[in-house]
Amino acid sequence: MPIRIPTDIKRFRRAAKVLAACTTLAVGGPVAVAQAAAANTNTGATVHFSGIPEVGALFSSADYTGSSASHFCTATVLDSPAGDLVLTAAHCVWDASQGTYTQDAITFAPGYDDGLDEHLGGAWTVSNVYVPAGYKADGDPADDYAILQIAPQNGLNIEQVTGGLRLGTTRLPEKVSVIGYNDLAYDVDGNAPIICRATAFEETDDGTAWSRFDCPNYQDGTSGGPWIAHGGEVVGVIGGYEQGGDSPNWSYSAIFDQSTIAFYRSVAAVA
């Protein structure tokens, strides 16, 4: 697809001092996400951990390791009929001001942790990008989510390999576990995912209600990171107001409602 990243596009997340300590947590599935985050006695603490198969990093090139790793946003495998869809933030893939896609090509690395997980298929190619009409037309932040279709590998769709998380609707206030991959420019350990568990709550800005959670060290690159609740439902992604927030200490999501579910169903029907 004719995709180009504009040089003047707003940073996906604002830079600031790295605040979180490096810690490793072992997790192994969607339900275990909340359990792993809850293992931190200090709710609201951000830690590095080993990741889960359903969540990974989006890459703009084949640089998958070391300080040159090209991950730029975060995405999640969705439970879907065909098993080939992942969810991210719309601003990760579409520049409404230019009317173009942000990347020439995108790959998705599920379970990425300081390198590709070959047991999960390594890097998967994004074959189609679906953006809500409201965001595609004028960058409406209330529609800041997108679904990517993933090409199969060896006759298997990605969900058959990684599993998938259900898409749910936002119910505030609620406890969420949020996963993301920091840009290496702001986090030397950004090739390992971060996780934090906190209470998401409603905040109204510019006349629109948003989901917000307060955890430190959510930098550039965490956009599209899933807000996981209810034992395995994605009820938001980092994005929306201020493309997810102008400070690494708090983050926003568009509120997921029936229009979000309708968008997912429309994509699932054609993907």
C-alpha positions, -999 to +999 in steps of 0.1 A: +000+000+000+013+035-006+024+044+029+049+071+039+059+085+073+058+123+073+088+139+090+067+164+109+042+139+124+036+145+161+056+121+183+035+092+194+044+098+230+062+127+247+098+123+260+107+124+297+130+109+322+127+071+325+111+066+359+104+029+362+128+003+376+137-027+354+120-059+368+111-091+351+078-108+355+068-142+340+034-143+324+018-168+301-016-159+288-043-133+288-056-140+323-021-140+336-016-104+325-037-091+354-021-116+378+014-105+368+006-068+372-012-074+405+020-092+418+034-057+422+023-047+457+025-010+446-004-005+422+006+021+397+042+009+394+056+004+359+079-025+354+096-042+325+086-079+321+089-107+296+057-101+278+028-122+266+022-139+232-009-118+223+008-084+226+038-073+205+056-045+188+050-029+153+081-025+132+088-002+103+118-021+090+136-054+095+157-040+123+145-063+151+173-063+176+197-040+195+198-002+197+186+001+161+154-019+166+127-001+146+096-007+167+073+023+168+040+013+183+023-016+202-005-039+190-026-068+202-039-099+186-077-099+187-099-129+190-117-129+156-135-154+133-106-156+109-079-152+135-059-127+115-065-093+132-045-071+155-055-038+172-035-007+176-040+031+176-051+048+144-024+075+147+002+048+145-008+039+110-026+069+095-017+106+093-050+124+088-033+157+082-015+143+051-042+118+041-015+090+040-004+060+059+025+065+082+047+036+071+057+020+038+055-014+053+047-028+087+055-061+105+042-073+138+063-092+163+041-109+189+057-116+223+087-094+214+112-094+242+147-081+232+143-100+199+118-120+179+101-150+194+105-176+167+081-199+185+055-173+178+064-170+142+089-141+145+077-112+125+044-112+107+035-091+077+007-066+079-014-070+047-042-045+052-049-015+074-084-005+085-090+029+101-124+042+113-140+068+089-139+095+116-102+092+121-094+087+084-113+119+074-100+144+100-081+126+127-110+125+152-092+113+184-124+097+197-118+072+168-081+067+175-080+029+170-072+008+140-073-029+130-045-045+110-049-077+090-020-101+093-009-123+064-007-161+073+025-180+078+029-216+068-009-220+064-016-206+099-032-174+109-016-155+138-043-162+164-037-200+159-001-194+170-004-167+197-040-168+209-061-136+210-078-112+234-115-103+232-125-068+223-147-053+250-163-020+259-151+005+284-166+005+319-152+032+341-138+032+367-121-002+363-088-018+369-067-022+338-033-037+330-016-018+302+013-032+281+036-012+258+070-009+241+089+023+248+109+040+221+146+032+226+154+069+225+137+073+259+142+039+275+174+019+271+154-012+280+127-004+255+132-038+237+114-053+267+077-045+272+064-026+302+033-033+322+014-014+349-019-021+367-040+009+378-075+022+379-087+037+347-111+066+352-131+091+331-117+126+323-134+151+301-113+174+279-124+195+249-160+184+256-152+147+251-149+119+277-118+099+277-104+069+296-073+078+316-048+059+337-018+072+357+014+052+355+049+065+349+073+058+319+048+053+291+068+070+264+068+071+226+062+036+212+035+026+237+008+041+216-016+013+207-008-006+239-038-025+252-058-017+283-067-052+295-095-058+319-121-085+329-096-113+326-087-108+290-107-081+273-091-051+255-111-021+266-089+006+252-055+014+236-031+042+243-042+070+220-072+094+218-067+127+235-033+142+228-025+110+209-024+092+243-012+121+265+015+147+265+033+133+296+047+098+302+031+098+336-005+095+324-021+081+293-055+083+275-076+060+254-107+067+233-137+051+251-146+018+235-184+016+230-208+000+206-194+020+177-160+004+184-176-031+184-194-022+151-161-012+135-145-044+146-174-065+132-173-046+099-136-054+095-140-090+106-167-095+080-143-086+051-108-095+064 
